[in-house]
Amino acid sequence: MCDQQLDLFSSFASTQSKGPLLQNVELRLAATALDDQALIAAIPASNLADSMALANEAGRRRLAGAIPSLEALCRRFSGFGANRMVPEQAAALQALAMISGSEAARAVAQLIVRGVVQGPALNLAVSTAARIGSTLPVDVLQSLLRHPDPDIRADGCGCACRRPELISVMIDLLDDLNRGVARAAACALGQMGRNEARPMLAKLLREEPSKEVIDAVSLIADEECMVQLGRIARTEPALSDAALNALEDIDQPRAVAIARAIRNGPPP
């Protein structure tokens, strides 16, 4: 085990002259040769080239045991990256997203709460948190929802959709000047069953339908939304199943009738 780990790090200097592509291939192959425990042990103190290969391999294997090591790798660069992405932190966050699960979600939350990630890395961390279901404190979420970076505000909505204390903040974001933020706020509010999101979601169904919008509207759909879902089911093959499932989840006779008519065949 130890010999394999030493080979990984000692190969870095000797491969630099062979060019980036060959170097990356050799590092990746070296990482795949490590057993789980050696891989986990190598991550926290790894250098840039090694950390990318090691973190990617830990993510590929879905190694939950690597989560503390990936956290430690991020913490090594705490306070850096206000203006540029720290590649080691990016590699660790991407691996945590691949591993997923409650422990990975907790780790990403802690990195955000403790201010370990900044700038572009914070952006990536909040996006990851929204995707894997991290739970963040209300005060931290309030800060994210008011962040000057619109991407962070939008991803913050994905984290806040389970926090009723933040409904009023997200309602304000429906009028955000950034369209992506307003869209994210509408989807989050729709998932919470808030009717304030309906006008925005109805407009998105007409102009920019997506699975996310369809899922968000099902709890608050009115007649207009049901008809639009039916049109999407008939005319958008990539979204047809999502629209039909949404119609069947709506507890309204009109929605059930539209879904049944579509499943039974095209209208006369």
C-alpha positions, 0 to 999 in steps of 0.5 A: 500500500505504501509503495503505491502511494509513494509512486503516485507522488514521486512520479509528478516531477518526472512526468512534467517534461512529458507534457500535460496530457501524458502527465494527467494520464499517468497521474490518473492511472496511478490514482486508480492503482491505489486501494481505497485506504491509500487513496483516502490517506493521500488526498489531504496533503496532495499537490495540485496535479495529484489532488485532481487525480485523487479527488476524481478517483474518490468521487468515481468510486463514491468513497464515503470514507474520503469525505473527511479527507476531501474536507481537509483538502478544502480547508488547506486553502481556507482564505484563498480564492477570493478572485479565482477558483482554487483548483484543489477546492474545485476538485474536492467539491466535485468529488463530494458532489459525486459521492453525495449522500447525507455526509457529503451534504454535511461536509459541503454545508460546513465548508460554506458556513465556516467560510472555507470557500470564497469567490468562485469556489463559494459559487461552486459550493452553493451549487453543489449544496443545492444539488445534494441537499445540504442544510444550511443555517437560516442566517447563512442562507439569508446572506446567500440570497442577498449575495451580489453574485446572481449565480449564488443567489440563484443556487441559494434558492435551491438550498432555501426551498426547505426553509419556510422562514425564508419565504418572504426573501424569496418572494422578493427575489421574484422581481430580481433583475437577473432572470436566472435568480427570479426563475430559481426563486419561482421554482423554489416557491412552487416546490413549497406550494406558494401561489406567489410563484404561479404567474412566473411559473406559468410564464416559464411554462409558455416560454421556457419549459423545463423539467424543473419548472414542470416539477415546481408548478404541480403543487400550485397549478391552475387551469392555465397551467394545466392546459399548458402542461397538456400542450407540453406533453403533446408537443415536447417529446423530451418533456412529455413524461414530466408533464404527464406525471405532473398532471397526474399528480395534480388533485384536480379532475381537469388535470386528470382528464387532460392526462388521460386524453393524451395517454389514450391518443391524440385528440380528434 
